[in-house]
């Protein structure tokens, strides 16, 4: 069975990422491989892990984790074969909490596949461009197809002048087929990389 984590990449109070991740998970349930039981998806919320700014004394490449929060995070990530990163765009880049969470680990990411569902004023696309570079360094294969959700076309707001209103996600009809196509690619790459995952020594 292929296990895919849907990672909520923002920890900000009032974030839109939870609604986006739930939509991803619900739409993924309609993918044939998920319906057949060959693939499972699971929400992983960074906010539930409470990771501080990277506080391990040994670089992650050595897999020697002293902190309980790191070990818990490592155990979670190690159990997945692929990822969907749900990310907003902050100041032309990746949320600090997501970059920090990636930097905590190394071997646990290796030889897995990932896709992206981004959101923001510009659809979050610039955050994804930075994420691709970061994930390449930890040996994650990122797929070409991605879902971008511009907030002014894919969300409905009750008060456009209220910056705390997260809005209601109302994705266009084209978004789910794009998401399912992205999942096709993640599943295929996760399968192709399985021999490499199996051949690599345990990261811990």
Secondary structure, 3 states (H helix, E strand, C coil): CEEEEEEECCCCCCCCHHHHHHHHHHHHCCCHHHHCCCEEEEEEEHHHCCCCCCCCCCCHHHCCCCCHHHHHHHHHHHCCCEEEEEEECECCECCHHHHHHHHCCCHHHCCEEEEEEEEECCCCHHHHHHHHHHHHHCCEEECCCCEEEEHHHHEECCCCCCCCCCCEECCCHHHHHHHHHHHHHHHHHHHHCHHHHHHCCCCC
